[in-house]
Amino acid sequence: MYYMDYKTTVTSKGTITLPSPIRKAFRITPGRKVTVSVNDKGEIVVKPGTTFEEFEKLREEIVAKIPKHRLGLTGRALKEAIANAWVDDHK
């Protein structure tokens, strides 16, 4: 991968502007969340967040892998099934 350095200025409110080539390359549009962290080398790392479209695509891929007989199982139904199984085992 080719790396390019860009300079930007920190404002009095602590904000920076991501240079246009970076925004375009990572499809960072206004309102999109980004993650800012510090790695083990003390470097500031900015990662683009997941868009709604990316999330939906990933969710569909995951759901496609779930066996059909498990698709209707909600979180509440799963908790109830676990509780009932525990009660049945301890009668």
C-alpha positions as CSV (number, residue, x, y, z in Angstrom):
1,M,0.0,0.0,0.0
2,Y,1.2,3.5,-0.8
3,Y,1.4,5.9,2.1
4,M,1.0,9.7,1.7
5,D,1.4,12.3,4.4
6,Y,-1.0,15.3,4.5
7,K,-0.7,18.2,6.8
8,T,-3.7,19.7,8.6
9,T,-4.2,22.2,11.4
10,V,-5.8,21.7,14.8
11,T,-8.3,24.5,15.5
12,S,-8.9,26.2,18.8
13,K,-11.7,23.7,19.5
14,G,-9.4,20.8,18.8
15,T,-10.9,19.8,15.5
16,I,-9.0,18.8,12.4
17,T,-10.0,18.6,8.7
18,L,-9.3,15.3,7.0
19,P,-7.8,16.0,3.7
20,S,-10.1,15.4,0.7
21,P,-8.0,12.6,-0.8
22,I,-8.3,10.6,2.4
23,R,-12.1,11.4,2.8
24,K,-12.7,10.2,-0.8
25,A,-10.5,7.1,-0.5
26,F,-12.3,5.9,2.6
27,R,-15.7,7.3,1.7
28,I,-15.9,9.5,4.8
29,T,-18.8,11.7,4.3
30,P,-20.3,14.5,6.6
31,G,-21.8,12.9,9.7
32,R,-19.9,9.6,9.4
33,K,-18.4,8.5,12.7
34,V,-14.6,7.7,12.9
35,T,-12.7,6.1,15.6
36,V,-9.6,7.9,17.0
37,S,-7.2,5.9,19.1
38,V,-3.5,5.7,20.1
39,N,-1.6,2.6,19.2
40,D,1.3,1.0,21.1
41,K,3.8,3.2,19.3
42,G,2.1,6.4,20.6
43,E,0.7,7.2,17.1
44,I,-2.8,8.7,16.7
45,V,-4.8,6.4,14.4
46,V,-8.1,7.5,12.7
47,K,-10.3,4.7,11.4
48,P,-13.5,5.2,9.4
49,G,-16.6,3.9,11.1
50,T,-19.0,1.5,9.6
51,T,-21.7,3.0,7.4
52,F,-25.3,1.8,7.8
53,E,-25.0,0.2,4.4
54,E,-21.9,-1.7,5.4
55,F,-23.6,-2.8,8.6
56,E,-26.6,-4.1,6.8
57,K,-24.5,-6.0,4.3
58,L,-22.5,-7.6,7.1
59,R,-25.8,-8.4,9.0
60,E,-27.2,-10.1,5.9
61,E,-24.1,-12.2,5.5
62,I,-24.3,-13.3,9.1
63,V,-28.0,-14.0,9.0
64,A,-27.5,-16.1,5.9
65,K,-25.3,-18.4,7.9
66,I,-27.9,-19.0,10.6
67,P,-29.8,-22.3,10.3
68,K,-33.4,-21.6,9.1
69,H,-34.9,-23.2,12.3
70,R,-33.0,-20.7,14.5
71,L,-34.0,-17.5,12.5
72,G,-37.1,-16.7,14.6
73,L,-35.3,-17.0,17.9
74,T,-35.2,-13.6,19.6
75,G,-33.0,-12.6,22.5
76,R,-35.9,-12.9,24.9
77,A,-36.9,-16.3,23.5
78,L,-33.3,-17.5,23.9
79,K,-33.2,-16.3,27.5
80,E,-36.5,-18.0,28.3
81,A,-35.3,-21.3,26.6
82,I,-32.1,-21.2,28.7
83,A,-34.1,-20.5,31.9
84,N,-36.6,-23.3,31.2
85,A,-33.7,-25.7,30.4
86,W,-32.0,-24.8,33.6
87,V,-35.2,-25.3,35.6
88,D,-35.9,-28.7,33.9
89,D,-32.4,-29.9,34.7
90,H,-32.7,-29.0,38.4
91,K,-36.1,-30.4,39.2
